[in-house]
Amino acid sequence: MSVDRGGGHNRSGSIGRNGTHTKDDSSSYSSGLQVIDENKEFTAELPAYLTAQKLITAGFSYHVVAVFGSQSTGKSTLLNHLFGTQFSVMDEQARRQTTKGIWMSRAVEDTKRSDPRGMGNNILVMDVEGTDGRERGEDQDFERKSALFALATSEVLIVNIWEHQVGLYQGANMGLLKTVFEVNLGLFLKDKSTTHRSLLFFVIRDHIGHTPLQNLSNTLMQDLNRIWSSLSKPPGLEDSRISDFFDFEFVALPHKILQPERFVEETQKLQKRFREGISPGVDATSGSNGVSQRGGGGGVFLPVYHRRIPADGFPHYASGVWTQIVTNKDLDLPSQQELLAQYRCDEIAATCTAGFNQIMSPFEEQAKTGRVLEGLGSAMGGALSEAMGGFEESGGRYHKGVFERKREDLRENLEGRLRGLVVGQFSALSKRAVQEFTEEVTSILKVANAPGRSTSSNYDFAVVVGQTRDKAVDRFTTEASELRIPGAEWSDHENELTSLQIALDEIAARLRGEEMKRLVARLEKAIRIKLAEPVELEFRRMEDDSKEKGNLWDRVWKVWTETVGEGVEGFLTRAGSLNATEKERDIGAWKLRRKAWGVLKAKIEEEVMEGNILLKLRESFEDRFRYDEQGVPRVWKPTDPIEQTYTTAREATLKLIPLISRIRLSSGAEPPLAEFLGDPPSDFEEDVDEMGIAKDEFEVIGEAKQVDLSTRFKRMADAVFVEAKRSTVSSVAEIPIFFWGLLLALGWNELWAILRSPVYFIFLLLCGAAAYVVYTLNLWGPILRITNAMGQQAIDIGKERLRDIVADQNVAHPEAVDRTKGVYDDSGIIKLQTLDSEGRRRTGIKQEDDDE
Ligand SMILES: Nc1nc2c(ncn2[C@@H]2O[C@H](COP(=O)(O)OP(=O)(O)OP(=O)(O)O)[C@@H](O)[C@H]2O)c(=O)[nH]1
């Protein structure tokens, strides 16, 4: 068993020869990774291997090189020398196949060399199972497939031949190369414009030096050209030359066994060329004979050889290529690259979307509440740029067309989600702006309208609304601008801003309307309060009628118009500060005047309510009847013309009833209400008919009520008259003095008997003392009332008894008297002449008096 370069594994004991590795331990891949085993199975561990080798993130900064040649010709030995790999090398004693399938290993860093590009060891080296081995015998299937695989994935294909094989057909693998050239033509059939090339790097082993390298390379080139011309080329490529697809290089190495030092020396030179990449100034064009013009110097890997597969996509690409090859399908590399791009772009997009989700999902959850999402703008910007940036960085290395398509898909998908959030956020911001605006303006209005603040409170509604509106709009604009995504029209908030401004204006108009209504209501109340006293006063002196001041209604109208005029003036001043339109001001003023008329009507109705007006009429009557012209109360004497005074006073008072029954100025005309109110505004929101002037607008008391009022008043006046008359009668019915003399003369004996009898005298004294006590305690009133009540009770019982007796005897009362007949005289004055002579009349009059 031999170990090449002191560290290589022997064929039986090498780690990984059975294809099993620990994925995350790079040391376990010391012999590399068997990417395709002898059963043509592609490993699933390639991504793990590249990750362990820290190549997965290399992007395009890596190279792939494969070796190709007959079995046991020192391929693995060469690779190990060139790249520091530890591919297994055959035991010299056994001489049998060591490399089965295809192995891959990353070049080991050469610490002795400086590597300006930092990618000297970013080389994936593929050790391919040797061709022409006795183990596979006639079965050339695997060697064809592996050669094709190596060609499709590698930039440089090292063709390893011994010097003595040059000129041979099978020994120099010319048969296999023919197959390779053939399939290579097919690889890019679909994309003939491709500039893709490969380098066939011939390493001639055991070069003794007898035949110069130039001669050997000429021989090989002649053979290659001959093979090329004998190929059956697909349509369109009939005239193509081998140099259209391949570059060639020829290098000779000394005999490893016979000239070990020189062998090492030459391999080190070669190693340098592989490690250093391309030398400056060297272009990718090949010479006319297809041999690279780099000659023996310069780097090996030209950009044109690169398959443009990013390192992270390499495992998938290689696996896809192999699957195509194994299943004998046409291997179409461009479409393979597209497929890879699709696969990888999807994978990258999924990773980027996951990162995006991590940031945005919490916002999407919160958005369901419909509230404003704090920090949404910055989160959105960050999440989108991070996702798109990540995608562009990783996906941008893949097939351009696919990448761009996938990038648009990803952007569309992510922006679609953001769009939902942005629309929701716009709506939430707008809602909040409306709410805050309404609340703020309402609270300012509430403070301004607080009790105790006058209607001319020192605030300007228009200014308040303007400032609050600007504040709401500014906040909306600031926060909505944060949601702007460059290039996304839908994230523009202009439309939402316009809608918000319209909504705020509508709210301002509504609040102003409400404020105007409140103002009208406040002024209406103020007018009601202001009108109350003057109107009451005018009704107290309703009989006053002078030229200067006019009648009751002249004065009431004047008071009303003045008060309303002041109110309307106040309204117009306040409406100006509310920024109300002229129309709104007209409507408000008209409404205020109309409502003030209602206030006056209500006040008048209150004044003419039955009890009130009767009282006022009585007062007016009594003023005339009970007081003389100087205002001194009258004490009636029998000689006084009571009836005449009564008639005059009554008639004068009765005249007031028609006056107060209808609002009419002293001129006889109705007040100019219509002119005062003005024409109702044209498009008034309330029913103008309801608020318009009715036909009977000036009627205060209806006819039926007037009659009723007259009757009631007359009865009341009668009572006053009867009372006045009675006071005269009682003064007439005084006891004459002679009666007292007669009483003393006739009762002298009885008086003397009482004075002389101690019993009577003491009884008299007791009675006197009792009377004195009653007098001092002021108990006469209660005693008299009790006595009266008892007497009345006795009379009622007596009457009841009498009725029962009469009813029992079924006797009709023959002298039923019409209660009213004969009670009033022709002039309507109640008859009192039989008051003290005729018992029946007295009863009748008494009855009337009692009724009153
Ligand atoms: N004469 C000669 N022998 C060599 C040279 N290089 C390697 N060998 C020997 O050739 C034998 C085969 O070497 P490997 O490197 O295993 O050959 P291989 O082509 O990788 O073999 P397989 O992987 O089985 O196809 C070993 O015994 C090496 O020592 C060389 O340049 N000249």
The ligand as a MOL file (V3000), in Angstrom:
LIG
                    3D

  0  0  0     0  0            999 V3000
M  V30 BEGIN CTAB
M  V30 COUNTS 32 34 0 0 0
M  V30 BEGIN ATOM
M  V30 1 N 5.5130 5.6790 -14.8420 0
M  V30 2 C 4.8020 6.5020 -14.1490 0
M  V30 3 N 4.0410 6.0210 -13.1940 0
M  V30 4 C 3.2730 6.8670 -12.4990 0
M  V30 5 C 3.2810 8.2330 -12.7580 0
M  V30 6 N 2.4300 8.8120 -11.9210 0
M  V30 7 C 1.9150 7.8540 -11.1820 0
M  V30 8 N 2.4090 6.6720 -11.4950 0
M  V30 9 C 2.0190 5.4540 -10.9490 0
M  V30 10 O 0.9200 4.9280 -11.6540 0
M  V30 11 C 0.1000 4.2030 -10.8130 0
M  V30 12 C -1.3310 4.6190 -10.9600 0
M  V30 13 O -1.4640 5.8540 -10.4240 0
M  V30 14 P -2.8070 6.4840 -10.1430 0
M  V30 15 O -2.5270 7.9130 -9.8140 0
M  V30 16 O -3.5960 5.7390 -9.1530 0
M  V30 17 O -3.4680 6.3410 -11.5020 0
M  V30 18 P -4.9310 6.6280 -11.9240 0
M  V30 19 O -4.9760 7.0130 -13.3260 0
M  V30 20 O -5.4850 7.6130 -10.9790 0
M  V30 21 O -5.6610 5.2500 -11.7370 0
M  V30 22 P -7.2220 4.9670 -11.7430 0
M  V30 23 O -7.7560 6.0020 -10.8340 0
M  V30 24 O -7.3990 3.6180 -11.2680 0
M  V30 25 O -7.6630 5.1260 -13.1230 0
M  V30 26 C 0.6280 4.3660 -9.4340 0
M  V30 27 O 1.3060 3.1950 -9.0250 0
M  V30 28 C 1.5530 5.5350 -9.5420 0
M  V30 29 O 2.6750 5.4490 -8.6770 0
M  V30 30 C 4.1040 8.7630 -13.7490 0
M  V30 31 O 4.1780 9.9680 -14.0520 0
M  V30 32 N 4.8930 7.8100 -14.4640 0
M  V30 END ATOM
M  V30 BEGIN BOND
M  V30 1 1 1 2
M  V30 2 2 2 3
M  V30 3 1 2 32
M  V30 4 1 3 4
M  V30 5 2 4 5
M  V30 6 1 4 8
M  V30 7 1 5 6
M  V30 8 1 5 30
M  V30 9 2 6 7
M  V30 10 1 7 8
M  V30 11 1 8 9
M  V30 12 1 9 10
M  V30 13 1 9 28
M  V30 14 1 10 11
M  V30 15 1 11 12
M  V30 16 1 11 26
M  V30 17 1 12 13
M  V30 18 1 13 14
M  V30 19 2 14 15
M  V30 20 1 14 16
M  V30 21 1 14 17
M  V30 22 1 17 18
M  V30 23 2 18 19
M  V30 24 1 18 20
M  V30 25 1 18 21
M  V30 26 1 21 22
M  V30 27 2 22 23
M  V30 28 1 22 24
M  V30 29 1 22 25
M  V30 30 1 26 27
M  V30 31 1 26 28
M  V30 32 1 28 29
M  V30 33 2 30 31
M  V30 34 1 30 32
M  V30 END BOND
M  V30 END CTAB
M  END
